[in-house]
Amino acid sequence: MRGKTFIVTIATLVFAGLVWVSTASAHCDSLDGPVAKAAVKSLKTGDFSHVQIWVGQEQEEELRDAYQRAKPAFENDESARKVARRYFIESAIRLHRAAENQPYTGVKPADAPVPEDVEAAEKALKTGDIDPALNILNQAMRDEVSHWFQNALEARKNKDKSVEAGREWTDAYVKYVIYVHKLYKTIKAGPPHGVGE
């Protein structure tokens, strides 16, 4: 559980301090995520650029081809519209993931849970107020760093009592220091991927 919290905290810390390029895959891959919404908007308006921005130049031609195939069917009857919509959403999400250099694992259902950190980050972009997102991050970081710190402090009390106690201290010390160090390095490194990079 701590490992998952660490990953979410790291990903969100990197995300929150930088220009938003893409969200977590569970969000971008969903039928009601931003890529799918952009794909449908492009089909409805006839303006390819709504979805074009979600891929890199390397994926653009393939996405445009999918758009040109889907658009005439989308303008047909309801049955053809549904097939065209699904085809174009799948193409857009698959190519968006390729632009992120991430694996495509299919389209997730609408209303899939969005992680709290991603939701807060997106809300911050809508409202212009980063504080709620930073509060989530600060609390998660405070909780996790404090946990590893307390473990190390506790183990240090008995480190000289036996070799076993000394090893427990060493283990707790290394986990705490490495956790803080990797957290710091990840924050300084920036996002692990973007679109078209």
C-alpha positions as CSV (number, residue, x, y, z in Angstrom):
1,M,0.0,0.0,0.0
2,R,2.8,2.4,0.8
3,G,4.4,1.7,-2.6
4,K,1.2,2.7,-4.3
5,T,0.9,5.9,-2.2
6,F,4.5,6.7,-3.0
7,I,3.9,6.4,-6.8
8,V,0.7,8.5,-6.7
9,T,2.4,11.1,-4.6
10,I,5.5,11.3,-6.9
11,A,3.4,11.4,-10.0
12,T,1.2,14.1,-8.6
13,L,4.1,16.2,-7.3
14,V,5.7,16.2,-10.7
15,F,2.4,17.0,-12.3
16,A,1.3,19.8,-10.0
17,G,4.3,22.0,-10.4
18,L,4.5,21.9,-14.2
19,V,2.5,22.7,-17.3
20,W,-0.2,20.0,-17.7
21,V,0.4,17.8,-20.7
22,S,-1.5,14.6,-19.9
23,T,-3.2,13.0,-17.0
24,A,-3.0,9.5,-15.5
25,S,-3.7,6.7,-18.0
26,A,-6.9,5.7,-16.2
27,H,-8.2,9.1,-16.9
28,C,-7.0,9.7,-20.4
29,D,-8.0,6.2,-21.4
30,S,-11.6,6.5,-20.4
31,L,-14.7,7.1,-22.5
32,D,-15.3,10.3,-20.6
33,G,-11.7,11.5,-20.3
34,P,-10.3,14.5,-22.1
35,V,-9.0,12.6,-25.2
36,A,-12.4,10.9,-25.8
37,K,-14.2,14.3,-25.3
38,A,-11.9,15.9,-27.8
39,A,-12.4,13.1,-30.3
40,V,-16.2,13.5,-30.1
41,K,-16.0,17.3,-30.3
42,S,-13.9,17.0,-33.5
43,L,-16.5,14.7,-35.0
44,K,-19.4,16.9,-34.0
45,T,-17.9,20.2,-35.1
46,G,-15.8,19.0,-38.1
47,D,-12.8,20.7,-36.5
48,F,-9.9,18.1,-36.3
49,S,-7.7,20.4,-34.2
50,H,-9.8,19.6,-31.0
51,V,-8.3,16.1,-31.0
52,Q,-5.1,16.8,-32.9
53,I,-3.5,18.5,-29.9
54,W,-3.7,15.2,-27.9
55,V,-1.1,13.5,-30.2
56,G,2.4,14.3,-31.4
57,Q,3.4,15.0,-34.9
58,E,4.4,11.4,-35.4
59,Q,0.8,10.2,-34.7
60,E,-1.0,13.0,-36.5
61,E,-1.2,11.5,-39.9
62,E,-2.7,8.3,-38.6
63,L,-5.1,10.2,-36.4
64,R,-6.2,12.3,-39.4
65,D,-6.7,9.2,-41.5
66,A,-8.9,7.7,-38.7
67,Y,-10.8,11.0,-38.5
68,Q,-11.4,11.1,-42.2
69,R,-12.8,7.5,-42.1
70,A,-15.0,8.2,-39.1
71,K,-16.4,11.6,-40.0
72,P,-18.7,10.5,-42.9
73,A,-20.0,7.5,-40.9
74,F,-20.6,9.8,-37.9
75,E,-22.8,12.0,-40.1
76,N,-24.9,8.9,-41.0
77,D,-27.7,7.2,-39.0
78,E,-27.5,6.5,-35.3
79,S,-26.0,3.0,-35.7
80,A,-23.2,4.2,-38.0
81,R,-22.6,7.2,-35.7
82,K,-22.1,4.9,-32.7
83,V,-19.5,2.7,-34.5
84,A,-17.7,5.7,-35.9
85,R,-17.6,7.4,-32.5
86,R,-16.2,4.3,-30.8
87,Y,-13.6,3.7,-33.6
88,F,-12.4,7.3,-33.5
89,I,-12.2,7.4,-29.7
90,E,-10.2,4.2,-29.7
91,S,-7.9,5.5,-32.4
92,A,-7.4,8.8,-30.6
93,I,-6.7,7.2,-27.2
94,R,-4.3,4.6,-28.7
95,L,-2.4,7.3,-30.6
96,H,-2.4,9.6,-27.5
97,R,-0.8,6.8,-25.5
98,A,1.8,6.3,-28.3
99,A,2.6,10.0,-28.2
100,E,3.2,9.6,-24.4
101,N,5.4,6.6,-25.2
102,Q,3.1,4.6,-23.0
103,P,1.3,1.3,-23.6
104,Y,-2.3,1.2,-24.9
105,T,-4.4,-1.1,-22.8
106,G,-7.8,-0.3,-24.3
107,V,-10.5,2.2,-23.6
108,K,-11.7,2.3,-20.0
109,P,-15.4,2.7,-19.2
110,A,-16.9,6.0,-18.5
111,D,-17.2,7.0,-14.9
112,A,-14.1,5.1,-14.0
113,P,-12.8,6.5,-10.7
114,V,-10.4,9.4,-11.2
115,P,-7.6,9.5,-8.6
116,E,-8.1,12.3,-6.1
117,D,-4.8,14.0,-7.0
118,V,-5.6,14.1,-10.7
119,E,-9.1,15.5,-10.0
120,A,-7.5,18.2,-7.8
121,A,-4.9,19.0,-10.4
122,E,-7.6,19.4,-13.1
123,K,-9.8,21.4,-10.8
124,A,-6.9,23.8,-10.1
125,L,-6.5,24.4,-13.9
126,K,-10.2,25.2,-14.1
127,T,-10.3,27.5,-11.1
128,G,-6.9,28.9,-11.3
129,D,-6.3,28.0,-7.6
130,I,-3.5,25.5,-7.0
131,D,-3.9,25.4,-3.2
132,P,-6.3,22.5,-3.0
133,A,-4.0,20.4,-5.1
134,L,-0.9,21.4,-3.1
135,N,-2.8,20.6,0.1
136,I,-3.4,17.0,-1.1
137,L,0.2,16.7,-2.1
138,N,1.6,18.3,1.1
139,Q,-0.5,16.0,3.3
140,A,0.4,12.9,1.4
141,M,4.1,13.8,1.5
142,R,3.9,14.8,5.2
143,D,2.2,11.5,6.1
144,E,4.6,9.3,4.1
145,V,7.9,11.1,5.1
146,S,6.8,11.2,8.7
147,H,6.0,7.4,8.7
148,W,9.5,6.5,7.4
149,F,11.1,9.1,9.7
150,Q,9.3,7.7,12.8
151,N,10.3,4.2,11.9
152,A,13.9,5.2,11.7
153,L,13.8,7.2,15.0
154,E,12.2,4.2,16.8
155,A,14.7,1.7,15.4
156,R,17.6,4.0,16.4
157,K,16.7,3.8,20.1
158,N,17.7,0.1,20.2
159,K,20.4,0.0,17.5
160,D,23.2,-0.7,19.9
161,K,21.4,-3.5,21.8
162,S,22.1,-6.3,19.4
163,V,23.2,-7.0,15.8
164,E,19.6,-7.7,14.9
165,A,18.5,-4.4,16.4
166,G,21.3,-2.7,14.6
167,R,20.2,-4.2,11.3
168,E,16.6,-3.1,12.0
169,W,18.0,0.4,12.5
170,T,20.0,0.2,9.3
171,D,17.0,-1.0,7.3
172,A,14.8,1.8,8.7
173,Y,17.5,4.4,8.2
174,V,18.1,3.4,4.5
175,K,14.4,3.3,3.7
176,Y,13.8,6.7,5.2
177,V,16.8,8.4,3.6
178,I,16.3,6.8,0.2
179,Y,12.6,7.6,0.3
180,V,13.4,11.3,0.9
181,H,16.2,11.3,-1.7
182,K,14.1,9.6,-4.4
183,L,11.1,11.9,-3.7
184,Y,13.4,14.9,-4.1
185,K,15.0,13.6,-7.3
186,T,11.7,12.8,-8.8
187,I,10.3,16.3,-8.1
188,K,13.4,17.8,-9.6
189,A,13.4,15.5,-12.7
190,G,10.1,16.7,-14.0
191,P,7.4,14.7,-15.7
192,P,8.3,11.2,-16.9
193,H,6.6,11.8,-20.3
194,G,4.5,14.2,-22.2
195,V,2.9,14.1,-25.6
196,G,5.1,14.0,-28.7
197,E,8.4,13.9,-26.8
